[in-house]
Amino acid sequence: MTDPIFCKRCLYSTAHPLGLTIDEEGICSGCRIHEEKNSLDWTARFEKLLALVEPYRDKSGHNYDCIVPVTGAQDSYYIVHVVKEKLGLNPLLVAYNKYFNTPLGIRNLANLRIRFNCDILVQNVNPISVKKIVRTTLRRFGSIYWPILAGHTVFPVQTAVRYQIPLIIWGAHQGLEQVGMFSHEHEVEMTRRYRKDHDLMGYEADDLLSIFDDLAESDIWQYRYPDDAALQATGVRGIYLGNYVRWDPKAQHEQMMVDRAYETATFNRTFDTYDHVDCFNYMDLHDRIKLYKHGYSRVTDHATREIRHRRINREQGLALVRQHEQAPLKYLDYFCQWLGIKPRALQFILDQHRNRRFWQEYEPGIWHSRCWSSLQVGGEAGKVDAGFIANSSMETDDLQGYITVGKGWYAPAPGQRSMGGNK
C-alpha cells in the first residue's frame, strides 16, 4: 500500500478518516477552507446569525429560546458566552454524563452553569448498560467512546423534541475545521447522516444489537435518534456557530479563562491544555486507539490547527507531535478497573484494531510504527513551547477512579479556587 500524501502547509494527509484532498500546489482542502477565516466579513456573518435566530426567541416566557449541548471542557464556555451574551438568547443547557469524569470537569461544568446563570439538564444513562455497550464497541470496532459520542449528539435532539425547542446551537463543525469538508458559506447544519457516518463510525444504536452479543433493546434505546416525523413536527435544526463566528479555540479558551474562570490542565499526549480536561480517557486511552486505527493522534489535530492560525510553523508542529504522540498512558488502570478487564486482555483486543497500513508486527506483541509523524521529514530540534497555560489539575489527592456523578461546586471568593465531586 502506498504512503499517504501530506499537505505542504499542515500535518494532515490523504489518509485522514474524514476525507481530504490536496491541490496542485500541495495544499490540503482543510488549509484552503481555513483561509476563509481571514477573508470573510465576520461582522456581516454575525448579522446573518442574528437574523437566523430571531424567529426562535420565545415570546411567551414559558419556554427556552434554544438548546446548547455542553460538557466540562471543549468549547462549551465560549458557545454559551456567544449564545447568551452576544445573541441575547435564553438557552437550556444539556449535558450527557460520560462517566469518565475528572474532578476538574465536574468543577468546570458546575462553574459554567453558575457563571452564566443557566438551567441545565444532565442525562445519566444506566451505567451497567453503558459498560455493556463499551464492551461491544471495543470488541467490534475498537471504540471505547461510542456511547459518549452517541449520547452527546442525540440527547440534545431528543430534548428539542421533548420540550418543543426547535433550535440547537453547536460550536464548530469538525469536518469543516479539520479537512475543509464544507465552506463556511455553505452554512451546513447538523444532520443524522453526518452523525452516523463520522461521529458514530457508521453504527446507529440498533446496529449494535446482535444474536452474538448480550446487548438488549433496553440497553440501547436511549441512543436512538428521533424519527423524521418527530423532527419535522418540532422543526428541529442544529446550527454551527463556527459558520458565523471566526473560530479560534486557543483564543476563545483564554478569554473564558480570564472572564469566566475556566480551568485547564496538562496532558501527557498533547501540548493543548484546554481541550477535554473533563475526561480521563479522551486524551489517554481513546487517543492511543486513534493512533492505532488511523496512524495519527489528537496532538496532530492540535498542531495542525496552530499551524493554520500561524502561531507555530510546520517544523515546530511536527516536533510537538513527536514529543507527545507515543507518550505512555496515565489512567489505563482506571479504565480497566471500571470495565472489569485486565490490561493484557485489553491490549490484545486493541491490537486487533491496529491499522496494518501504519503498524507492522515483527514478533508477537512487538509492533513497529509507520505512523504519520514517522513518514514525514523535518521537525524542529528540541522541545517547542506552543504557549498554552495550565492553571489547574485533572486529579485530586484522594482520587482513585472516575467520578460517576459529581456533587457540584460552589463559586469561591476572589483569589480562591475549589474543586469538588463524589464518586
Number of C-alpha atoms within 10 A of each C-alpha: 5 5 14 14 17 20 21 15 16 24 24 28 21 17 18 15 11 15 15 19 19 19 10 6 8 13 17 25 23 27 24 16 18 21 13 14 18 10 8 14 13 15 12 12 17 18 12 12 18 15 12 11 18 13 11 15 16 15 10 7 9 7 15 22 23 23 26 22 26 26 26 27 23 17 23 21 27 19 22 27 18 15 21 16 12 11 17 15 20 22 23 22 23 21 21 23 18 23 20 21 24 28 27 27 27 27 24 27 23 22 23 25 16 15 15 14 11 14 13 18 15 14 15 15 18 11 14 10 16 20 18 18 26 19 19 21 18 19 16 13 16 23 23 22 21 23 23 20 17 22 23 21 24 21 23 28 25 20 18 25 19 13 12 17 24 23 25 24 22 24 22 21 21 14 17 20 20 22 24 22 19 17 18 24 11 8 14 16 16 16 12 15 12 14 19 17 13 14 17 20 14 12 17 20 20 13 9 16 17 11 7 6 12 11 17 16 11 9 20 21 11 17 21 15 21 17 10 12 9 15 18 12 11 17 15 18 17 20 22 20 22 20 25 23 20 19 17 15 18 19 10 14 24 19 15 17 17 10 11 19 18 24 27 27 20 19 23 17 24 25 22 24 22 25 23 21 30 26 24 27 24 19 23 21 20 19 20 24 22 20 22 23 24 21 23 26 26 22 23 23 19 21 28 25 24 22 21 18 17 10 13 18 18 21 18 23 27 26 19 25 26 20 18 18 21 14 14 13 17 15 15 16 15 16 20 15 14 14 15 11 13 12 14 10 10 15 11 11 16 19 17 15 19 21 16 16 17 21 19 14 13 9 8 6 10 8 14 12 18 16 20 25 21 13 13 12 8 12 17 14 9 10 11 16 10 15 11 15 16 13 14 16 17 20 15 13 5 6 14 12 18 21 21 18 16 18 14 16 18 14 15 10 8 6 5 7 12 11 22 17 20 13 14
